[in-house]
Amino acid sequence: MFEDSVKVRKLSQEYMAYCLGVCQKAYSKIESGKTQLSVGRLIQIARLLEVNPSQLLFTKNK
């Protein structure tokens, strides 16, 4: 879903999971789109990546 933004910032799944208060496996499911996000969680991730939440929603999948 937004893994390109994470890669650009060179943040690990472990780091993102820690910051969000979830395990790495749970974060991996979020990143791959297997888990639906709440608006609050989307905003948390956007803040970590320093992007607008809409940039995460409308990222083209390869």
Backbone hydrogen bonds in HBPLUS format (Angstrom, degrees):
<---DONOR---> <-ACCEPTOR-->    atom                        ^
c    i                          cat <-CA-CA->   ^        H-A-AA   ^      H-
h    n   atom  resd res      DA  || num        DHA   H-A  angle D-A-AA Bond
n    s   type  num  typ     dist DA aas  dist angle  dist       angle   num
A0005-SER N   A0002-PHE O   3.10 MM   3  5.61 127.4  2.39 111.2 122.5     1
A0007-LYS N   A0003-GLU O   2.90 MM   4  6.15 158.7  1.95 151.1 156.8     2
A0008-VAL N   A0004-ASP O   2.92 MM   4  6.13 158.7  1.97 150.4 155.7     3
A0009-ARG N   A0005-SER O   3.25 MM   4  6.40 152.9  2.32 138.9 145.2     4
A0010-LYS N   A0006-VAL O   2.96 MM   4  6.04 109.4  2.47 134.3 152.5     5
A0011-LEU N   A0006-VAL O   3.14 MM   5  5.49 169.3  2.15 148.2 151.0     6
A0010-LYS N   A0007-LYS O   2.99 MM   3  4.75 146.8  2.10  95.9 106.4     7
A0016-MET N   A0012-SER O   3.02 MM   4  6.32 169.5  2.03 154.0 156.2     8
A0017-ALA N   A0013-GLN O   2.83 MM   4  5.92 164.0  1.85 151.1 156.1     9
A0018-TYR N   A0014-GLU O   2.94 MM   4  6.09 160.6  1.98 145.2 150.7    10
A0019-CYS N   A0015-TYR O   2.96 MM   4  6.22 166.0  1.98 155.9 158.9    11
A0020-LEU N   A0016-MET O   3.00 MM   4  6.19 143.2  2.14 145.7 155.8    12
A0020-LEU N   A0017-ALA O   3.17 MM   3  5.12 124.1  2.50  94.1 108.4    13
A0021-GLY N   A0017-ALA O   2.86 MM   4  5.94 115.9  2.28 141.8 158.6    14
A0022-VAL N   A0017-ALA O   2.97 MM   5  5.03 166.2  1.99 143.0 144.3    15
A0021-GLY N   A0018-TYR O   3.13 MM   3  5.07 147.3  2.24  97.9 107.8    16
A0027-TYR N   A0023-CYS O   3.01 MM   4  6.37 158.9  2.06 152.9 159.4    17
A0028-SER N   A0024-GLN O   2.86 MM   4  6.05 154.2  1.92 148.5 155.8    18
A0029-LYS N   A0025-LYS O   3.17 MM   4  6.48 150.6  2.26 143.2 149.7    19
A0030-ILE N   A0026-ALA O   3.13 MM   4  6.49 146.6  2.24 142.1 151.3    20
A0030-ILE N   A0027-TYR O   3.01 MM   3  4.95 117.5  2.42  93.8 109.8    21
A0031-GLU N   A0027-TYR O   2.85 MM   4  6.14 166.9  1.87 160.8 163.1    22
A0032-SER N   A0028-SER O   2.96 MM   4  6.12 152.3  2.04 146.0 153.2    23
A0034-LYS N   A0029-LYS O   2.86 MM   5  4.95 130.6  2.10 153.2 158.6    24
A0035-THR N   A0029-LYS O   3.22 MM   6  5.50 136.3  2.42 125.4 119.3    25
A0033-GLY N   A0030-ILE O   3.10 MM   3  5.22 152.1  2.18 103.6 112.3    26
A0042-LEU N   A0038-SER O   3.00 MM   4  6.26 161.4  2.04 151.7 157.1    27
A0043-ILE N   A0039-VAL O   2.96 MM   4  6.21 154.9  2.03 149.7 156.0    28
A0044-GLN N   A0040-GLY O   2.99 MM   4  6.31 154.0  2.06 144.9 152.2    29
A0045-ILE N   A0041-ARG O   2.98 MM   4  6.26 164.5  2.00 155.4 158.3    30
A0046-ALA N   A0042-LEU O   2.94 MM   4  6.13 161.6  1.97 148.5 154.1    31
A0047-ARG N   A0043-ILE O   2.95 MM   4  6.15 156.0  2.01 149.8 155.7    32
A0048-LEU N   A0044-GLN O   3.04 MM   4  6.36 157.2  2.09 148.8 154.9    33
A0049-LEU N   A0045-ILE O   2.96 MM   4  6.22 152.5  2.04 151.5 159.2    34
A0050-GLU N   A0046-ALA O   2.81 MM   4  5.78 109.4  2.31 135.5 153.4    35
A0051-VAL N   A0046-ALA O   2.98 MM   5  5.15 164.5  2.00 142.8 147.7    36
A0050-GLU N   A0047-ARG O   3.15 MM   3  4.81 147.3  2.27  92.8 102.6    37
A0055-GLN N   A0052-ASN O   2.83 MM   3  5.44 143.8  1.97 120.2 130.4    38
A0056-LEU N   A0053-PRO O   3.01 MM   3  5.35 136.0  2.21 105.8 117.3    39
A0057-LEU N   A0053-PRO O   3.20 MM   4  6.59 149.6  2.30 146.7 155.6    40
A0058-PHE N   A0054-SER O   3.06 MM   4  6.11 153.2  2.13 148.5 153.5    41
